[in-house]
């Protein structure tokens, strides 16, 4: 009989310690393999002077995407798919043991977190070097890469770890399902944050161009170019489904701001009214293209329509008949006694601006009778104040003074 000393842990404890040591080493190596797949998505810049740096650092595979990763671009789809395959392989190898499977799942979650951090760091580095980095092709590519990773993890969870109602933490399947669900939520937050930044970068030039068009009557080229850029370079390449409500809110602002511009057109001659009718139709079509481009890429939801924007859309639709409505009828519209209820969608301030411009034109007056002139503002200042939605007492007072004059 072998000699047993007092206090010896016994073979079961020793076996558990040995097993824990091997499991820790296995998890360490599994985590390194997953982290390596993430690292290939965001490689460091190559050392200067190497002729073959592009090929050596791009992390390409036979038949892979020929993308210039050395320039700090977004990771291609093939490398993002490699991250999903690496996670799936490691989870499959560890699914026979609950403790080991849980540890590998946590390592996968840490790798996904590092992917998100690297994506944000790449964006921050580009923004530090260029003020327009948020509007470059880098950001749509980063959003699409995060969406590809999220979709891949969702497919993995649905195919391998769904269909069982195990209590949380009771089995490898339940543990992995919960961890992958957390990864999906984190990636959705990343996608939403970067998508909002991307759309904000495209939104500001359009708003500024629409406001600037008030000083250059009939020059739609000011806002047509940034709107087309938003459609073709941002919304159409974007693969995320979270941009739809953001785009609807943006178009809502465009329609409301453009209605302010049209209603403050002066002098409002017959030719000007005919031109504004055609321009408003073109602007409405451009906005409808933006809304259509924000449709979900998966087809899970019906495509949005411009009418989904709401009141600002209905208000712009009423601007065209407003241009040719008699002044007597306009008075009843402003007072709210008109039989046609659709006029209520048009803000009263826009109605008053239009009436003042119409009366001043017919009386042969100059712009000194217009409300913004009474405040010493430019037309653009007045329009931007209206678009801000603030309850400015000066604005109301200037409108009343214009009507009295």
Residue pairs with C-beta under 8 A, 6 or more apart in sequence:
9 17
23 97
23 99
23 100
23 103
26 94
26 100
27 100
27 103
27 104
27 107
30 90
30 93
30 94
30 104
30 107
31 104
31 107
31 110
31 111
33 86
33 90
34 83
34 86
34 87
34 90
34 107
34 108
34 111
35 111
35 114
36 86
37 79
37 82
37 83
37 85
37 86
37 87
37 111
38 83
38 111
38 114
38 115
38 118
40 59
40 79
40 82
41 59
41 75
41 79
41 80
41 82
41 83
41 115
41 118
41 145
42 75
42 115
42 118
42 119
42 121
42 122
43 57
43 58
43 59
43 69
43 70
44 57
45 57
45 70
45 72
46 53
46 54
46 56
46 57
46 70
47 53
50 56
53 70
54 68
54 70
57 69
57 70
58 66
58 67
58 68
58 69
58 70
59 69
59 79
60 66
61 78
61 82
64 76
64 78
64 79
65 76
65 77
65 78
65 79
67 73
67 74
67 75
67 76
69 75
69 76
72 122
72 125
72 126
72 138
73 138
73 141
74 122
74 138
74 140
74 141
74 142
74 144
74 145
75 141
75 145
77 144
77 145
77 148
80 145
80 148
80 149
80 152
81 148
81 152
83 111
83 115
83 149
83 152
84 149
84 152
84 153
84 155
84 156
87 108
87 111
87 153
87 156
88 156
88 160
90 104
90 107
90 108
91 101
91 104
91 105
91 108
91 156
91 160
91 176
92 160
93 104
94 100
94 101
94 103
94 104
94 172
95 101
95 172
95 173
95 176
96 172
97 172
98 171
98 172
98 175
101 172
101 175
101 176
102 172
102 175
102 176
102 179
105 175
105 176
105 179
105 180
106 179
108 179
108 180
108 183
109 179
109 182
109 183
112 149
112 153
112 183
112 186
112 187
113 186
115 146
115 149
116 146
116 186
116 187
116 190
119 142
119 145
119 146
119 190
119 194
120 190
120 194
122 138
122 142
123 133
123 134
123 138
123 139
123 142
123 194
123 197
126 133
126 136
126 138
127 133
127 134
130 136
132 201
133 139
134 197
134 198
134 200
134 201
135 198
135 201
135 202
137 233
137 237
139 194
139 197
139 198
139 201
140 198
140 233
140 234
140 237
140 238
142 194
143 191
143 194
143 195
143 198
143 238
143 239
143 240
144 237
144 238
144 239
144 240
146 187
146 190
146 191
146 194
147 187
147 191
147 239
147 240
148 239
149 187
150 183
150 184
150 187
150 188
150 191
153 180
153 183
153 184
153 187
154 180
154 184
156 180
157 176
157 177
157 180
157 181
157 184
160 176
161 173
161 176
161 177
161 180
162 177
164 171
164 173
164 174
166 173
166 174
167 174
168 174
168 175
168 178
169 175
169 178
188 242
191 240
191 242
192 242
195 238
195 240
195 242
195 243
195 246
196 246
198 234
198 238
199 230
199 234
199 243
199 246
199 247
199 250
202 226
202 229
202 230
202 234
203 230
203 250
203 253
205 226
206 223
206 226
206 227
206 230
206 250
206 254
207 253
207 254
207 257
207 387
209 222
209 223
209 225
209 226
210 222
210 223
210 254
210 257
210 258
210 261
211 257
211 261
211 380
211 383
211 384
211 387
212 222
212 380
213 219
213 220
213 222
213 223
213 261
214 260
214 261
214 264
214 379
214 380
214 383
215 378
215 379
215 380
216 222
217 265
217 272
218 275
218 279
220 279
220 282
220 283
223 283
224 286
227 254
227 286
227 287
227 290
228 286
230 290
231 289
231 290
231 293
235 243
235 247
235 290
235 293
235 294
236 293
238 297
239 297
240 297
241 296
241 297
241 298
241 300
241 301
243 294
244 294
244 295
244 296
244 301
244 304
246 294
247 290
247 291
247 293
247 294
248 291
248 294
248 304
248 308
248 309
250 290
251 287
251 290
251 291
251 306
251 309
252 309
252 310
252 312
252 313
253 312
253 387
254 287
255 284
255 287
255 309
255 312
255 313
255 315
255 316
256 312
256 315
256 387
257 383
257 387
258 280
258 283
258 316
259 312
259 315
259 316
259 319
259 346
259 347
259 350
260 350
260 353
260 383
260 386
260 387
261 383
262 276
262 279
262 280
262 319
262 323
263 319
263 322
263 350
263 351
263 353
263 354
263 357
264 353
264 354
264 357
264 370
264 372
264 379
264 382
264 383
265 272
265 276
265 357
266 357
266 360
266 361
266 367
266 370
267 357
267 360
267 361
268 323
268 354
268 357
268 358
268 361
269 361
273 323
273 324
276 319
276 323
277 320
277 323
280 316
280 319
280 320
281 320
283 316
284 306
284 316
284 317
287 306
287 309
288 305
288 306
291 304
291 305
291 306
291 308
291 309
292 303
292 304
294 304
295 301
295 303
295 304
296 303
306 313
307 313
311 345
314 342
314 345
315 345
315 346
315 347
315 350
318 342
318 343
318 345
318 346
319 346
319 350
322 330
322 346
322 351
322 354
323 354
325 333
327 355
327 358
327 359
329 338
330 351
330 354
330 355
330 358
332 338
333 343
333 346
333 351
334 348
334 351
334 352
334 355
336 344
343 351
349 386
349 395
349 399
350 386
352 371
352 399
352 402
352 403
353 371
353 399
355 403
356 369
356 370
356 371
356 399
356 402
356 403
357 370
360 366
360 367
360 369
360 370
367 373
368 374
369 402
369 405
370 379
370 402
371 382
371 395
371 398
371 399
371 401
371 402
372 378
372 379
372 381
372 382
372 398
374 398
374 401
374 402
375 382
375 394
375 395
375 398
377 385
382 395
385 392
385 395
386 395
